[in-house]
Amino acid sequence: MSLPRVERLLAVVAHPDDESFGLGAVLDRFVRGGTLDDPRGVTPDVHIYTRSKVGWVTLPEGAPAFDDYYDSKQLWPAESLERLRAALA
């Protein structure tokens, strides 16, 4: 199966572990080889549900972080919101 090259991929799931049930294989097709071996190549835009993170996990200073979820309309760039609107149309 040939998939297009993408810079970013958004997976919206109902529960934090849902990507491991079926969708995980699809998501794996989009991860470049070596990405998980060199985590500097993958940096999150925002950290969510940080209220339940364990104490030894440190978040980068200045990185957007939320105890729960966040309002994407306030944080996402306009072009990202437009792509989302187009995808949901």
DOPA-231387 format. One record per atom (N, C-alpha, C, O): residue in one letter; atom name; residue number from 1; x, y, z. Coordinates in nm, 3 decimals, padded with zeros to 5 digits. Atoms other than C-alpha are relative to their C-alpha. Example, Ala and Ser with C-alpha at 12.3 -4.5 7.8 and 13.67 -1.06 7.14 Angstrom:
2
residuo, atomo, num, px, py, pz
A, N, 1, 00.089, -00.119, 00.000 .
A, CA, 1, 01.230, -00.450, 00.780 .
A, C, 1, 00.090, 00.120, 00.000 .
A, O, 1, 00.194, 00.118, 00.066 .
S, N, 2, -00.082, -00.119, -00.006 .
S, CA, 2, 01.367, -00.106, 00.714 .
S, C, 2, -00.077, 00.109, 00.073 .
S, O, 2, -00.026, 00.220, 00.090 .
# end
This chain:
89
residuo, atomo, num, px, py, pz
M, N, 1, 00.084, -00.117, 00.000 .
M, CA, 1, 00.000, 00.000, 00.000 .
M, C, 1, 00.089, 00.123, 00.000 .
M, O, 1, 00.181, 00.133, 00.081 .
S, N, 2, -00.077, -00.123, 00.010 .
S, CA, 2, 00.140, 00.339, -00.098 .
S, C, 2, -00.080, 00.115, 00.061 .
S, O, 2, -00.194, 00.139, 00.022 .
L, N, 3, 00.066, -00.112, -00.065 .
L, CA, 3, 00.054, 00.636, 00.123 .
L, C, 3, 00.074, 00.128, -00.033 .
L, O, 3, 00.195, 00.126, -00.056 .
P, N, 4, -00.066, -00.127, 00.030 .
P, CA, 4, 00.124, 01.003, 00.059 .
P, C, 4, 00.094, 00.040, 00.114 .
P, O, 4, 00.074, 00.003, 00.229 .
R, N, 5, -00.090, -00.052, -00.102 .
R, CA, 5, 00.411, 01.172, 00.240 .
R, C, 5, -00.069, 00.117, 00.070 .
R, O, 5, -00.120, 00.208, 00.004 .
V, N, 6, 00.061, -00.108, -00.077 .
V, CA, 6, 00.279, 01.394, 00.517 .
V, C, 6, 00.099, 00.048, 00.104 .
V, O, 6, 00.181, -00.029, 00.153 .
E, N, 7, -00.087, -00.057, -00.104 .
E, CA, 7, 00.457, 01.627, 00.759 .
E, C, 7, -00.059, -00.024, 00.138 .
E, O, 7, 00.014, -00.049, 00.234 .
R, N, 8, 00.068, 00.019, -00.127 .
R, CA, 8, 00.197, 01.591, 01.034 .
R, C, 8, -00.125, -00.083, -00.022 .
R, O, 8, -00.184, -00.083, -00.130 .
L, N, 9, 00.119, 00.084, 00.008 .
L, CA, 9, -00.085, 01.353, 01.107 .
L, C, 9, -00.077, 00.016, 00.129 .
L, O, 9, -00.019, 00.003, 00.237 .
L, N, 10, 00.085, -00.015, -00.117 .
L, CA, 10, -00.375, 01.412, 01.345 .
L, C, 10, -00.088, -00.122, 00.012 .
L, O, 10, -00.161, -00.157, -00.082 .
A, N, 11, 00.088, 00.112, -00.028 .
A, CA, 11, -00.546, 01.112, 01.499 .
A, C, 11, -00.087, 00.037, 00.119 .
A, O, 11, -00.036, 00.059, 00.229 .
V, N, 12, 00.093, -00.033, -00.106 .
V, CA, 12, -00.856, 01.190, 01.703 .
V, C, 12, -00.065, -00.131, 00.045 .
V, O, 12, -00.133, -00.197, -00.033 .
V, N, 13, 00.053, 00.125, -00.054 .
V, CA, 13, -00.952, 00.898, 01.928 .
V, C, 13, -00.076, 00.029, 00.129 .
V, O, 13, -00.046, 00.126, 00.198 .
A, N, 14, 00.084, -00.023, -00.117 .
A, CA, 14, -01.209, 00.866, 02.205 .
A, C, 14, 00.072, -00.027, 00.132 .
A, O, 14, 00.042, 00.036, 00.233 .
H, N, 15, -00.072, 00.038, -00.122 .
H, CA, 15, -00.972, 00.710, 02.458 .
H, C, 15, 00.149, 00.000, -00.029 .
H, O, 15, 00.190, -00.028, -00.141 .
P, N, 16, -00.145, -00.010, 00.024 .
P, CA, 16, -00.595, 00.750, 02.506 .
P, C, 16, 00.065, -00.125, -00.059 .
P, O, 16, 00.169, -00.113, -00.123 .
D, N, 17, -00.062, 00.122, 00.052 .
D, CA, 17, -00.527, 00.385, 02.415 .
D, C, 17, -00.064, -00.049, -00.130 .
D, O, 17, -00.027, -00.156, -00.179 .
D, N, 18, 00.070, 00.046, 00.121 .
D, CA, 18, -00.755, 00.365, 02.107 .
D, C, 18, 00.091, -00.017, -00.120 .
D, O, 18, 00.063, -00.098, -00.208 .
E, N, 19, -00.087, 00.013, 00.118 .
E, CA, 19, -00.467, 00.412, 01.863 .
E, C, 19, 00.065, -00.137, -00.007 .
E, O, 19, 00.113, -00.178, -00.113 .
S, N, 20, -00.062, 00.132, 00.001 .
S, CA, 20, -00.339, 00.070, 01.966 .
S, C, 20, -00.095, -00.109, -00.049 .
S, O, 20, -00.054, -00.224, -00.065 .
F, N, 21, 00.098, 00.098, 00.045 .
F, CA, 21, -00.657, -00.104, 01.850 .
F, C, 21, -00.035, 00.024, -00.147 .
F, O, 21, -00.130, 00.096, -00.177 .
G, N, 22, 00.030, -00.011, 00.142 .
G, CA, 22, -00.646, -00.130, 01.470 .
G, C, 22, 00.061, 00.122, -00.066 .
G, O, 22, 00.132, 00.109, -00.165 .
L, N, 23, -00.052, -00.123, 00.059 .
L, CA, 23, -00.558, 00.231, 01.399 .
L, C, 23, 00.152, 00.006, 00.011 .
L, O, 23, 00.217, 00.071, -00.071 .
G, N, 24, -00.145, -00.003, -00.018 .
G, CA, 24, -00.204, 00.175, 01.528 .
G, C, 24, 00.077, -00.045, -00.122 .
G, O, 24, 00.181, 00.013, -00.155 .
A, N, 25, -00.069, 00.049, 00.120 .
A, CA, 25, -00.108, -00.020, 01.217 .
A, C, 25, -00.002, 00.105, -00.110 .
A, O, 25, 00.095, 00.119, -00.185 .
V, N, 26, 00.009, -00.107, 00.100 .
V, CA, 26, -00.228, 00.265, 00.996 .
V, C, 26, 00.095, 00.113, 00.037 .
V, O, 26, 00.167, 00.164, -00.048 .
L, N, 27, -00.088, -00.108, -00.044 .
L, CA, 27, -00.045, 00.526, 01.204 .
L, C, 27, 00.147, -00.038, -00.021 .
L, O, 27, 00.228, 00.047, -00.057 .
D, N, 28, -00.138, 00.046, 00.020 .
D, CA, 28, 00.273, 00.317, 01.186 .
D, C, 28, 00.046, 00.020, -00.143 .
D, O, 28, 00.166, 00.039, -00.167 .
R, N, 29, -00.037, -00.019, 00.140 .
R, CA, 29, 00.265, 00.352, 00.807 .
R, C, 29, 00.049, 00.142, -00.026 .
R, O, 29, 00.121, 00.167, -00.123 .
F, N, 30, -00.037, -00.140, 00.018 .
F, CA, 30, 00.312, 00.728, 00.850 .
F, C, 30, 00.125, 00.039, 00.078 .
F, O, 30, 00.180, 00.147, 00.055 .
V, N, 31, -00.118, -00.032, -00.080 .
V, CA, 31, 00.601, 00.715, 01.099 .
V, C, 31, 00.124, -00.035, -00.080 .
V, O, 31, 00.139, -00.148, -00.127 .
R, N, 32, -00.124, 00.025, 00.073 .
R, CA, 32, 00.938, 00.752, 00.931 .
R, C, 32, 00.090, -00.092, 00.081 .
R, O, 32, 00.095, -00.084, 00.204 .
G, N, 33, -00.093, 00.090, -00.067 .
G, CA, 33, 01.192, 00.482, 01.010 .
G, C, 33, 00.103, 00.078, 00.080 .
G, O, 33, 00.157, 00.177, 00.032 .
G, N, 34, -00.100, -00.066, -00.083 .
G, CA, 34, 01.420, 00.581, 01.293 .
G, C, 34, -00.057, 00.109, 00.089 .
G, O, 34, 00.011, 00.155, 00.180 .
T, N, 35, 00.058, -00.107, -00.079 .
T, CA, 35, 01.182, 00.838, 01.436 .
T, C, 35, -00.003, -00.033, 00.148 .
T, O, 35, 00.033, 00.050, 00.231 .
L, N, 36, 00.009, 00.038, -00.141 .
L, CA, 36, 01.129, 00.647, 01.757 .
L, C, 36, 00.138, -00.024, 00.061 .
L, O, 36, 00.154, -00.016, 00.183 .
D, N, 37, -00.136, 00.015, -00.051 .
D, CA, 37, 01.503, 00.578, 01.786 .
D, C, 37, 00.065, 00.135, 00.027 .
D, O, 37, 00.156, 00.143, 00.109 .
D, N, 38, -00.054, -00.135, -00.018 .
D, CA, 38, 01.576, 00.952, 01.765 .
D, C, 38, -00.118, 00.092, 00.028 .
D, O, 38, -00.169, 00.157, -00.064 .
P, N, 39, 00.121, -00.075, -00.031 .
P, CA, 39, 01.291, 01.126, 01.951 .
P, C, 39, 00.011, 00.150, -00.024 .
P, O, 39, -00.091, 00.219, -00.020 .
R, N, 40, -00.013, -00.143, 00.027 .
R, CA, 40, 01.435, 01.470, 01.875 .
R, C, 40, -00.069, 00.037, -00.131 .
R, O, 40, -00.101, 00.154, -00.152 .
G, N, 41, 00.067, -00.026, 00.127 .
G, CA, 41, 01.274, 01.436, 01.531 .
G, C, 41, -00.150, 00.016, 00.014 .
G, O, 41, -00.217, 00.059, -00.080 .
V, N, 42, 00.143, -00.010, -00.024 .
V, CA, 42, 00.927, 01.426, 01.684 .
V, C, 42, -00.021, 00.081, 00.127 .
V, O, 42, 00.015, 00.036, 00.236 .
T, N, 43, 00.028, -00.083, -00.118 .
T, CA, 43, 00.821, 01.707, 01.915 .
T, C, 43, -00.148, 00.035, 00.000 .
T, O, 43, -00.201, 00.079, -00.102 .
P, N, 44, 00.143, -00.032, -00.006 .
P, CA, 44, 00.465, 01.756, 02.035 .
P, C, 44, -00.022, 00.151, -00.005 .
P, O, 44, 00.059, 00.229, 00.044 .
D, N, 45, 00.038, -00.141, 00.003 .
D, CA, 45, 00.293, 02.088, 01.968 .
D, C, 45, -00.060, 00.043, 00.133 .
D, O, 45, -00.048, 00.158, 00.174 .
V, N, 46, 00.069, -00.030, -00.125 .
V, CA, 46, 00.099, 02.067, 02.294 .
V, C, 46, -00.003, -00.127, 00.086 .
V, O, 46, -00.008, -00.238, 00.033 .
H, N, 47, 00.007, 00.113, -00.093 .
H, CA, 47, 00.091, 01.844, 02.602 .
H, C, 47, -00.136, 00.006, 00.069 .
H, O, 47, -00.172, 00.108, 00.128 .
I, N, 48, 00.133, 00.003, -00.058 .
I, CA, 48, -00.255, 01.737, 02.720 .
I, C, 48, -00.009, -00.108, 00.108 .
I, O, 48, 00.069, -00.203, 00.111 .
Y, N, 49, 00.024, 00.091, -00.113 .
Y, CA, 49, -00.386, 01.555, 03.028 .
Y, C, 49, 00.124, -00.013, 00.087 .
Y, O, 49, 00.159, -00.123, 00.130 .
T, N, 50, -00.124, 00.002, -00.079 .
T, CA, 50, -00.072, 01.651, 03.219 .
T, C, 50, -00.027, -00.015, 00.149 .
T, O, 50, 00.065, -00.044, 00.225 .
R, N, 51, 00.033, 00.015, -00.142 .
R, CA, 51, -00.255, 01.640, 03.552 .
R, C, 51, 00.037, -00.139, 00.050 .
R, O, 51, 00.074, -00.155, 00.166 .
S, N, 52, -00.026, 00.138, -00.043 .
S, CA, 52, -00.201, 01.262, 03.559 .
S, C, 52, 00.140, -00.049, -00.037 .
S, O, 52, 00.169, -00.168, -00.023 .
K, N, 53, -00.134, 00.045, 00.037 .
K, CA, 53, 00.162, 01.258, 03.438 .
K, C, 53, 00.079, -00.037, 00.125 .
K, O, 53, 00.056, 00.019, 00.233 .
V, N, 54, -00.083, 00.040, -00.113 .
V, CA, 54, 00.415, 01.088, 03.662 .
V, C, 54, 00.107, 00.106, 00.025 .
V, O, 54, 00.146, 00.178, -00.067 .
G, N, 55, -00.090, -00.105, -00.040 .
G, CA, 55, 00.659, 01.308, 03.850 .
G, C, 55, 00.133, 00.005, -00.072 .
G, O, 55, 00.192, 00.113, -00.085 .
W, N, 56, -00.131, 00.000, 00.065 .
W, CA, 56, 00.972, 01.199, 03.665 .
W, C, 56, -00.004, 00.045, -00.146 .
W, O, 56, 00.100, 00.060, -00.210 .
V, N, 57, 00.013, -00.052, 00.136 .
V, CA, 57, 00.833, 01.317, 03.330 .
V, C, 57, 00.008, 00.152, 00.008 .
V, O, 57, -00.071, 00.215, 00.079 .
T, N, 58, -00.011, -00.146, 00.002 .
T, CA, 58, 00.946, 01.673, 03.262 .
T, C, 58, -00.041, 00.051, -00.137 .
T, O, 58, -00.008, -00.007, -00.240 .
L, N, 59, 00.044, -00.063, 00.124 .
L, CA, 59, 00.788, 01.896, 03.002 .
L, C, 59, 00.094, 00.116, -00.031 .
L, O, 59, 00.142, 00.183, 00.061 .
P, N, 60, -00.088, -00.111, 00.035 .
P, CA, 60, 00.995, 02.148, 02.809 .
P, C, 60, -00.056, 00.133, 00.050 .
P, O, 60, -00.176, 00.158, 00.042 .
E, N, 61, 00.043, -00.130, -00.048 .
E, CA, 61, 00.983, 02.495, 02.959 .
E, C, 61, -00.060, 00.081, -00.115 .
E, O, 61, -00.003, 00.088, -00.225 .
G, N, 62, 00.067, -00.081, 00.101 .
G, CA, 62, 00.742, 02.717, 02.769 .
G, C, 62, -00.091, -00.078, -00.093 .
G, O, 62, -00.163, -00.017, -00.172 .
A, N, 63, 00.087, 00.080, 00.086 .
A, CA, 63, 00.566, 02.425, 02.597 .
A, C, 63, -00.144, 00.011, 00.049 .
A, O, 63, -00.168, 00.006, 00.170 .
P, N, 64, 00.140, -00.004, -00.042 .
P, CA, 64, 00.186, 02.457, 02.598 .
P, C, 64, -00.039, -00.131, 00.069 .
P, O, 64, -00.019, -00.239, 00.012 .
A, N, 65, 00.039, 00.119, -00.077 .
A, CA, 65, 00.054, 02.215, 02.863 .
A, C, 65, -00.132, 00.027, 00.070 .
A, O, 65, -00.155, 00.136, 00.122 .
F, N, 66, 00.134, -00.013, -00.057 .
F, CA, 66, -00.297, 02.154, 02.991 .
F, C, 66, -00.032, -00.120, 00.087 .
F, O, 66, 00.001, -00.233, 00.053 .
D, N, 67, 00.042, 00.109, -00.088 .
D, CA, 67, -00.436, 01.950, 03.281 .
D, C, 67, -00.094, -00.094, -00.072 .
D, O, 67, -00.086, -00.216, -00.055 .
D, N, 68, 00.097, 00.079, 00.076 .
D, CA, 68, -00.716, 01.832, 03.053 .
D, C, 68, 00.025, 00.026, -00.148 .
D, O, 68, 00.139, 00.030, -00.192 .
Y, N, 69, -00.015, -00.032, 00.141 .
Y, CA, 69, -00.783, 01.909, 02.688 .
Y, C, 69, 00.009, 00.151, -00.014 .
Y, O, 69, 00.015, 00.221, 00.087 .
Y, N, 70, -00.014, -00.143, 00.023 .
Y, CA, 70, -00.759, 02.255, 02.531 .
Y, C, 70, -00.089, 00.043, -00.115 .
Y, O, 70, -00.142, -00.040, -00.188 .
D, N, 71, 00.080, -00.055, 00.108 .
D, CA, 71, -00.944, 02.484, 02.293 .
D, C, 71, 00.089, 00.017, -00.123 .
D, O, 71, 00.167, 00.111, -00.130 .
S, N, 72, -00.086, -00.004, 00.119 .
S, CA, 72, -00.782, 02.414, 01.956 .
S, C, 72, -00.018, 00.128, -00.080 .
S, O, 72, 00.075, 00.172, -00.147 .
K, N, 73, 00.025, -00.123, 00.075 .
K, CA, 73, -00.942, 02.726, 01.809 .
K, C, 73, 00.088, 00.114, 00.050 .
K, O, 73, 00.116, 00.208, -00.024 .
Q, N, 74, -00.086, -00.104, -00.056 .
Q, CA, 74, -00.724, 02.937, 02.039 .
Q, C, 74, 00.148, -00.029, -00.023 .
Q, O, 74, 00.229, 00.063, -00.023 .
L, N, 75, -00.141, 00.037, 00.005 .
L, CA, 75, -00.400, 02.744, 01.992 .
L, C, 75, 00.049, -00.036, -00.141 .
L, O, 75, 00.165, -00.010, -00.174 .
W, N, 76, -00.042, 00.047, 00.133 .
W, CA, 76, -00.395, 02.603, 01.637 .
W, C, 76, 00.018, 00.117, -00.096 .
W, O, 76, -00.055, 00.216, -00.087 .
P, N, 77, -00.012, -00.102, 00.105 .
P, CA, 77, -00.270, 02.811, 01.344 .
P, C, 77, -00.124, -00.002, -00.091 .
P, O, 77, -00.190, -00.105, -00.105 .
A, N, 78, 00.119, -00.013, 00.086 .
A, CA, 78, -00.542, 02.936, 01.106 .
A, C, 78, -00.001, -00.104, -00.111 .
A, O, 78, -00.106, -00.160, -00.142 .
E, N, 79, -00.003, 00.098, 00.109 .
E, CA, 79, -00.423, 02.705, 00.825 .
E, C, 79, -00.033, -00.140, 00.049 .
E, O, 79, -00.091, -00.219, -00.025 .
S, N, 80, 00.035, 00.130, -00.056 .
S, CA, 80, -00.456, 02.402, 01.052 .
S, C, 80, -00.150, -00.010, 00.024 .
S, O, 80, -00.212, -00.113, -00.004 .
L, N, 81, 00.144, -00.001, -00.022 .
L, CA, 81, -00.809, 02.501, 01.149 .
L, C, 81, -00.075, -00.011, -00.132 .
L, O, 81, -00.180, -00.076, -00.139 .
E, N, 82, 00.064, 00.008, 00.132 .
E, CA, 82, -00.896, 02.544, 00.781 .
E, C, 82, 00.006, -00.143, -00.055 .
E, O, 82, -00.091, -00.191, -00.112 .
R, N, 83, -00.011, 00.140, 00.045 .
R, CA, 83, -00.763, 02.194, 00.698 .
R, C, 83, -00.098, -00.088, 00.076 .
R, O, 83, -00.158, -00.178, 00.017 .
L, N, 84, 00.095, 00.078, -00.079 .
L, CA, 84, -00.972, 02.053, 00.983 .
L, C, 84, -00.142, 00.024, -00.052 .
L, O, 84, -00.217, -00.071, -00.070 .
R, N, 85, 00.133, -00.030, 00.052 .
R, CA, 85, -01.284, 02.233, 00.856 .
R, C, 85, -00.023, -00.070, -00.133 .
R, O, 85, -00.131, -00.126, -00.157 .
A, N, 86, 00.013, 00.065, 00.130 .
A, CA, 86, -01.221, 02.099, 00.506 .
A, C, 86, -00.014, -00.151, 00.015 .
A, O, 86, -00.092, -00.214, -00.057 .
A, N, 87, 00.006, 00.145, -00.021 .
A, CA, 87, -01.168, 01.745, 00.634 .
A, C, 87, -00.134, -00.044, 00.057 .
A, O, 87, -00.181, -00.154, 00.029 .
L, N, 88, 00.127, 00.035, -00.063 .
L, CA, 88, -01.490, 01.751, 00.832 .
L, C, 88, -00.121, 00.039, -00.085 .
L, O, 88, -00.234, 00.005, -00.051 .
A, N, 89, 00.113, -00.046, 00.086 .
A, CA, 89, -01.699, 01.906, 00.552 .
A, C, 89, -00.060, -00.116, -00.076 .
A, O, 89, -00.155, -00.097, -00.153 .
# end
